[in-house]
Amino acid sequence: MPENDMMTLAELHKEASEIQLKIRRLLLHNYSYDDGIADQLTKISVISDLRQKFIAIEKEIRLRTDSGQ
């Protein structure tokens, strides 16, 4: 994740928290049985993309923390 090379650990933690909040909001506030299938699939796709980004950031945090940066 090249764009994270210049981010501090605090910035990475903040971004990870923001992603978790976005996922939580999508799951709690935007999930409705009244939504169409296409809308639900779009939400699932967005959540999947956010989770992948979150996982990459968490991995970067672990790598930096373990290496003592």
VENRA-V340929 format. One record per residue. N is the residue number from 1. RES is the residue in three letters. PHI is phi as a letter, one per 40 degrees, with the letter a starting at -180 (NA if undefined). D_FIRST is the distance of its C-alpha to the first C-alpha in Angstrom with 2 decimals. Layout:
BEGIN
<<N	RES	PHI	D_FIRST> <N	RES	PHI	D_FIRST>>
END
This chain:
BEGIN
<<1	MET	NA	0.00> <2	PRO	c	3.81> <3	GLU	c	5.71> <4	ASN	c	5.75> <5	ASP	c	7.30> <6	MET	c	10.38> <7	MET	c	10.78> <8	THR	c	13.55> <9	LEU	c	13.98> <10	ALA	c	16.48> <11	GLU	c	14.26> <12	LEU	c	11.72> <13	HIS	c	14.95> <14	LYS	c	16.34> <15	GLU	c	13.60> <16	ALA	c	13.83> <17	SER	c	17.58> <18	GLU	c	17.60> <19	ILE	c	15.87> <20	GLN	d	18.42> <21	LEU	c	21.15> <22	LYS	c	20.35> <23	ILE	c	20.48> <24	ARG	d	23.66> <25	ARG	c	25.25> <26	LEU	c	24.66> <27	LEU	c	26.17> <28	LEU	c	29.02> <29	HIS	b	30.08> <30	ASN	b	29.31> <31	TYR	c	30.46> <32	SER	a	33.97> <33	TYR	c	36.22> <34	ASP	c	37.55> <35	ASP	c	34.36> <36	GLY	c	34.49> <37	ILE	d	32.65> <38	ALA	c	30.45> <39	ASP	c	29.45> <40	GLN	c	28.70> <41	LEU	c	26.58> <42	THR	c	24.61> <43	LYS	c	24.07> <44	ILE	c	23.04> <45	SER	c	20.46> <46	VAL	c	19.07> <47	ILE	c	19.09> <48	SER	c	17.33> <49	ASP	c	14.46> <50	LEU	c	14.35> <51	ARG	c	14.56> <52	GLN	c	11.61> <53	LYS	c	9.47> <54	PHE	c	11.55> <55	ILE	c	11.12> <56	ALA	c	7.34> <57	ILE	c	8.26> <58	GLU	c	11.33> <59	LYS	c	9.93> <60	GLU	c	8.13> <61	ILE	c	11.57> <62	ARG	c	13.48> <63	LEU	c	12.05> <64	ARG	c	12.85> <65	THR	c	16.08> <66	ASP	c	17.17> <67	SER	c	16.74> <68	GLY	g	18.66> <69	GLN	c	16.50>>
END
